[in-house]
Amino acid sequence: MIKVIGIGSGQAQNLTIEAIEAIKTAEVIVGYRTYIEWIQPLIDQNNKAQKIITTGMTGEVKRCQVALEASRKGENVVVISSGDSGIYGMAGLIYELSDSEDEIRVIPGVTSSSIAAATLGAPLMHDFVSISLSDLMTPYDLIMKRVRLAAEGDFVICLYNPRSKGRPHHLEDALKIIKDIQGDALVVGRVSDAGREEEEVAYSTLKEFGVQDVNMRTMVIIGNQNTHMHHGKMVTPRGYRL
């Protein structure tokens, strides 16, 4: 059996009870080195012999192959993924590499957009989209097309992987597309290291928004035409009659 779990922000309060139980009962835990470090306190508290297998960045295929091999030997395996394993996580790759006899369970987690939205207020109360600005596996032109269509549809937009040293201009390009369609008065929330002790939160409009404090650990949520600030929090009305 393989259980693919998301660990939210890596903090205990952002792990589901089911994910915590899966970690405690696992015989083999497989994950990206940083994610394993985040849950190390849980592993240490478990007081049982567990085999821990880690790889660095870009080792996703290898991790999944190792996990499947261990599961086929009859071991109880947990694959650690960021956020929710089924949202920009490892669940899809496990299924792609699996055979029909592999027993897989995807355990839902708390994705970055949910954690960031809860910190900002209630910006996701109406229709929204999630778009990753990383072009490692998605062509740049397709990413920007999705940004444009989301802006044309007046969706609240959650931007994952918004900016890195290798692609410093993707966020600026996306924001320009949204401004050209929606104007520059939209409310924007920025949360870096969401759910962790070092969390940073900022609000602005598109006109005022600066990209200098944005990195790969930042979630950017851009409101729609109805999103506004209410008592210091970002709120998108659902449409209830008040």
C-alpha positions as CSV (number, residue, x, y, z in Angstrom):
1,M,0.0,0.0,0.0
2,I,1.2,3.5,-0.9
3,K,-0.3,6.5,0.8
4,V,0.5,9.8,-0.9
5,I,0.0,12.6,1.6
6,G,0.3,16.4,1.6
7,I,1.8,18.1,4.6
8,G,0.4,21.6,4.1
9,S,3.0,24.1,5.3
10,G,4.9,21.4,7.1
11,Q,3.6,22.6,10.4
12,A,1.6,20.3,12.6
13,Q,-1.5,22.5,12.6
14,N,-1.6,22.2,8.8
15,L,-1.5,18.4,8.6
16,T,-4.8,16.5,8.5
17,I,-5.4,13.9,11.2
18,E,-5.4,11.2,8.5
19,A,-2.0,12.4,7.2
20,I,-0.5,12.3,10.7
21,E,-1.8,8.8,11.3
22,A,-0.3,7.7,8.0
23,I,3.1,9.0,9.0
24,K,2.9,7.3,12.4
25,T,2.0,3.9,10.9
26,A,4.3,3.9,7.9
27,E,7.2,1.4,7.6
28,V,8.8,3.4,4.8
29,I,8.7,7.2,4.3
30,V,9.8,8.7,1.0
31,G,10.1,12.4,0.3
32,Y,12.0,15.4,-0.9
33,R,14.7,16.2,1.7
34,T,13.2,19.5,2.8
35,Y,9.8,18.0,3.4
36,I,11.2,15.2,5.5
37,E,13.0,17.8,7.6
38,W,9.7,19.6,8.1
39,I,8.0,16.5,9.6
40,Q,11.0,15.2,11.4
41,P,9.5,16.0,14.8
42,L,6.6,13.6,14.0
43,I,9.0,10.9,12.9
44,D,11.1,11.3,16.1
45,Q,8.0,11.1,18.3
46,N,6.9,7.9,16.6
47,N,9.5,5.8,18.4
48,K,9.4,3.0,15.9
49,A,11.8,1.8,13.3
50,Q,11.0,3.5,10.0
51,K,13.0,3.6,6.9
52,I,13.4,7.1,5.6
53,I,14.3,7.7,1.9
54,T,15.1,11.2,0.6
55,T,16.2,12.8,-2.6
56,G,16.9,16.4,-3.6
57,M,15.0,18.6,-6.0
58,T,14.2,17.1,-9.4
59,G,14.3,13.6,-7.9
60,E,10.5,13.1,-8.1
61,V,10.5,10.1,-10.6
62,K,13.2,8.3,-8.6
63,R,11.3,8.8,-5.3
64,C,8.1,7.4,-6.8
65,Q,9.9,4.4,-8.3
66,V,11.5,3.6,-5.0
67,A,8.2,4.0,-3.2
68,L,6.4,1.6,-5.6
69,E,9.2,-0.9,-5.3
70,A,8.9,-0.9,-1.5
71,S,5.1,-1.2,-1.7
72,R,5.4,-4.2,-4.0
73,K,7.5,-5.9,-1.4
74,G,4.5,-5.6,1.0
75,E,5.7,-2.6,3.0
76,N,3.4,0.2,4.2
77,V,4.8,3.2,2.3
78,V,4.1,6.9,2.7
79,V,5.1,9.4,0.0
80,I,5.5,12.9,1.4
81,S,4.3,15.8,-0.8
82,S,3.9,19.5,-0.2
83,G,0.5,21.0,0.4
84,D,-2.1,18.7,-1.1
85,S,-0.5,15.7,-2.9
86,G,-3.2,16.0,-5.6
87,I,-2.6,19.7,-6.3
88,Y,0.9,20.3,-7.9
89,G,2.0,17.3,-5.8
90,M,3.2,13.7,-6.2
91,A,-0.2,11.8,-6.5
92,G,-0.4,12.1,-10.3
93,L,3.2,10.9,-10.8
94,I,2.6,7.9,-8.6
95,Y,-0.4,6.9,-10.6
96,E,1.4,7.4,-13.9
97,L,4.2,5.1,-12.8
98,S,2.0,2.5,-11.2
99,D,0.7,-0.9,-12.4
100,S,-2.8,-2.1,-12.2
101,E,-2.0,-4.2,-9.1
102,D,-0.5,-1.3,-7.1
103,E,-2.7,-0.3,-4.2
104,I,-2.6,3.6,-3.8
105,R,-4.5,5.9,-1.5
106,V,-4.3,9.7,-2.0
107,I,-4.8,11.5,1.4
108,P,-5.9,15.1,0.8
109,G,-4.0,17.9,2.5
110,V,-4.1,21.6,2.8
111,T,-2.8,23.4,-0.3
112,S,-1.0,26.7,-0.2
113,S,-3.9,28.7,-1.7
114,S,-6.1,27.5,1.2
115,I,-3.6,28.3,3.9
116,A,-2.8,31.7,2.3
117,A,-6.5,32.5,1.8
118,A,-7.3,31.8,5.5
119,T,-4.5,34.1,6.5
120,L,-5.6,36.9,4.1
121,G,-9.3,36.7,5.1
122,A,-11.8,35.1,2.7
123,P,-10.7,35.8,-0.9
124,L,-11.8,32.5,-2.4
125,M,-15.5,32.7,-1.5
126,H,-16.4,32.8,-5.2
127,D,-15.0,31.2,-8.4
128,F,-11.2,31.0,-8.5
129,V,-8.4,29.4,-10.5
130,S,-4.9,28.2,-9.6
131,I,-2.1,28.9,-12.0
132,S,1.6,27.9,-11.6
133,L,4.0,30.4,-13.2
134,S,6.8,27.8,-13.4
135,D,7.6,26.8,-17.0
136,L,9.6,23.8,-16.1
137,M,6.8,21.5,-17.3
138,T,4.4,24.0,-18.9
139,P,5.3,26.2,-21.9
140,Y,5.5,29.9,-21.0
141,D,3.0,30.9,-23.8
142,L,0.4,28.4,-22.4
143,I,0.8,29.8,-18.9
144,M,0.2,33.4,-20.1
145,K,-2.8,32.2,-22.1
146,R,-4.3,30.8,-19.0
147,V,-3.6,34.0,-17.1
148,R,-5.3,36.0,-19.8
149,L,-8.4,33.7,-19.9
150,A,-8.7,33.8,-16.1
151,A,-8.6,37.6,-16.1
152,E,-11.2,37.7,-18.9
153,G,-13.4,35.5,-16.8
154,D,-13.0,37.7,-13.7
155,F,-11.8,34.8,-11.6
156,V,-9.9,35.3,-8.4
157,I,-6.4,34.1,-9.4
158,C,-4.1,32.1,-7.1
159,L,-0.5,32.2,-8.4
160,Y,1.8,29.3,-7.4
161,N,5.5,29.4,-7.9
162,P,5.3,33.1,-8.9
163,R,8.9,34.1,-9.1
164,S,12.4,32.6,-8.9
165,K,16.0,33.7,-9.9
166,G,15.7,31.6,-13.0
167,R,12.5,33.3,-14.2
168,P,12.3,36.8,-12.5
169,H,9.9,38.3,-15.1
170,H,7.1,35.8,-15.3
171,L,5.1,37.4,-12.5
172,E,5.5,40.9,-14.0
173,D,4.3,39.5,-17.3
174,A,1.3,37.9,-15.7
175,L,0.4,41.0,-13.7
176,K,0.6,43.2,-16.9
177,I,-1.8,40.9,-18.7
178,I,-4.3,41.1,-15.8
179,K,-3.9,44.9,-15.5
180,D,-4.6,45.3,-19.2
181,I,-7.8,43.4,-18.9
182,Q,-9.0,44.1,-15.4
183,G,-7.4,47.5,-14.6
184,D,-5.0,48.1,-11.7
185,A,-7.5,48.6,-8.8
186,L,-7.9,44.9,-8.0
187,V,-7.0,43.9,-4.4
188,V,-3.9,41.6,-4.1
189,G,-2.8,39.6,-1.2
190,R,0.7,38.2,-0.7
191,V,1.6,35.5,1.8
192,S,5.2,34.2,2.1
193,D,5.9,31.0,4.0
194,A,2.2,30.6,4.7
195,G,1.4,28.8,7.9
196,R,5.0,28.9,9.2
197,E,6.6,30.9,12.0
198,E,8.3,33.2,9.4
199,E,5.0,34.0,7.6
200,E,4.8,37.4,6.0
201,V,1.5,39.0,4.8
202,A,0.9,42.1,2.7
203,Y,-2.1,43.6,0.9
204,S,-2.1,46.1,-1.9
205,T,-3.8,46.9,-5.2
206,L,-2.4,45.7,-8.5
207,K,-1.2,49.2,-9.1
208,E,0.9,49.3,-5.9
209,F,2.0,45.6,-6.0
210,G,5.7,45.1,-6.1
211,V,7.4,41.9,-7.0
212,Q,10.6,42.4,-5.1
213,D,9.4,40.5,-2.0
214,V,8.0,37.5,-4.0
215,N,9.8,34.2,-4.3
216,M,9.0,30.5,-4.7
217,R,7.6,30.3,-1.2
218,T,5.1,33.1,-1.8
219,M,1.4,32.7,-2.7
220,V,-0.1,35.6,-4.6
221,I,-3.9,35.9,-4.6
222,I,-5.4,38.5,-7.0
223,G,-9.0,39.3,-6.3
224,N,-11.8,39.8,-8.8
225,Q,-13.9,43.0,-9.4
226,N,-15.9,42.4,-6.3
227,T,-13.0,41.6,-3.9
228,H,-12.4,44.3,-1.3
229,M,-10.8,45.0,2.0
230,H,-13.1,44.6,5.0
231,H,-11.8,45.4,8.5
232,G,-8.3,44.8,7.3
233,K,-9.0,41.5,5.6
234,M,-9.4,40.5,1.9
235,V,-12.9,39.4,1.1
236,T,-14.6,38.2,-2.1
237,P,-18.4,38.3,-1.6
238,R,-20.3,35.1,-2.3
239,G,-23.4,37.0,-3.1
240,Y,-25.6,36.5,0.0
241,R,-28.2,39.1,0.6
242,L,-27.2,41.1,3.7
